Amino acid sequence: MTEPLIELKGISKAFGNNKVLDNIDLTIYRGEALGIIGPSGTGKSTILRVIAGLTAPDSGEIYIQGVRRKGLIEDSADPIGISMVFQQAALFDSLSVEENVGFLLYQHSKLSRKRIRDIVHEKLEMVGLGGSADKYPSELSGGMRKRASFARAIISNPESPNEAPEVLLYDEPTAGLDPIASTVIEDLIRQLQCTQGVCSTYAIVTHQDSTIRRTADKLVFLYEGRVQWEGHVSDMDTTSNPLIRQFLSGSIAGPIHVVG
């Protein structure tokens, strides 16, 4: 069987008395589009941060392309690049779109400013933001800010190809967007997956039904810090699992405890 690109074994994480991940096992294979779903507060975003190397688990092991990670991403480089798209886009308001997208290269490469600008413009074209380089985040719509964050996530230094992101992690990429803007983002996620030289593997956290169905192939359902169900997207319409049935229907009656 093909070796997992990313493998979590027995991952647990608590914040104070709140245990958000409880002995989680998770695998992601090359070329896979994994959807991570479940009620709010069940550790979905925490899993992404653990995979990205931004949050350390309390226990368990993380393997990236078969190599066990020790510490956080700042402690040692992974054998493959992993990039994350944050829920709120996380753009610097005081920087232009070009400066936001090219931030990593401006800060950590020896490329000329012109070369960086060329790379930034190429990535902006890929996400449908050609001509927006000199704008500021305040001048962009919510969907455009999300696309700018995509461009930043996929940018890499051509002189260090081993650092190019091979895996993208999306945290609620369509949150707060209207249905049309959401469709644009969902299409872009799939387009980037199919674009040569861009991340072909990704994991996406979402609550939105259209985003689940249009961007994911495989699903894992988290509840109470554990993987309670997993299967293909098409399986969620036929499963008898009461957690999935309640989640999809939005019913307040069922095994999922309604907070408040």
PyMOL commands that set and color helices and strands:
alter all, ss='L'
color gray80, all
select helices_A, chain A and resi 44-52+97-101+103-108+113-126+137-139+142-154+161-163+179-194+209-215+233-237+242-249
alter helices_A, ss='H'
color red, helices_A
select strands_A, chain A and resi 6-15+18-28+33-37+59-64+67-68+81-85+165-171+201-205+218-223+226-232
alter strands_A, ss='S'
color yellow, strands_A
deselect
rebuild
show_as cartoon
